Amino acid sequence: MTVDIRTFVPTDEAAVVRLWESAGLTRPWNDPHRDIERHRAVWPDLLLVAEEDSAVVGSVMAGYDGHRGWLYYLASDPAHRGRAIGRALVEEAERRLLDLGCPKVQLMVRRDNESVLGFYDALGYERFDVGLTGKRLIPDL
């Protein structure tokens, strides 16, 4: 069967959140439904899903702030891994970012997640030795 990469539609939400949960991407302090709502309010065409036989088998959320592009929530269904779904999602997100004039894309990966870092290494991403800071302005919970 062929996997199609397309823009998220509202009826995908439950399946996408289940996918993120099964991939271990959700965190107790982030409401994934609110993350989708917030993202779609700004960049609705940059939330992508991979679909096979009417089932969501992958997703990625991309963003662009006018300076850098970002990737978030890249996931593929554990039962479908090893089929280049993640690669296809990243490539489509990069294509859409490039169409917006985005000069560079980056993402955050936990330092100890070597398998994910290796995935991005294989796609030509470079690792940076930088520290991150953050501040929550609106609590989800």
Secondary structure, 3 states (H helix, E strand, C coil): CCCEEEECCHHHHHHHHHHHHHCCCCCCCCCHHHHHHHHHHHCHHHEEEEEECCEEEEEEEEEECCCCEEEEEEEECHHHCCCCHHHHHHHHHHHHHHHCCCCCEEECCCCCCHHHHHHHHHCCCCCCCCCCCCCCCCCCC
